[in-house]
Amino acid sequence: MTINKKTLVMALSVLSIVLIGVALYSKHNFSSRQPSVGSNYRSCDLDRNMNCDNNDLLIFNQYLLSALNTCRGDNGYNPITDFDANGCITMDDKNYFLQELKNN
């Protein structure tokens, strides 16, 4: 079986994103994307460093890969990626997240 160069580059890119997300997740303990009451964190600040930045995007993408097309109660559902709070993870959630990141 031969794999063309474009497929290999794409697979390595996805793997890199996942590994970076796992490393960042291991560094921080995330139980929910919702900040605690009275906190100064924005919803896009997933690593809670007071900035919405590329690290947060990497974390979000890592969660999105495993949670996409799941709903509350499904295996793999993760409320961190449910930005429109409708109980299901879709690409709309990524759009909400990107808009929040852009408004930073």
PEMOPE-V331400 format. One line per field, one symbol per residue. burial: b if it has 24 or more other C-alpha atoms within 12 Angstrom, else e. Layout:
burial: ???
This chain:
burial: eeeeeeeeeeeeeeeebbebbbebbeeeebeebbeeeeeeebbbbbbbeeebbbbbbbbbbbbbbbbbbbeeeeeebbbbbbbeeeebbbeebbeebbeebeee
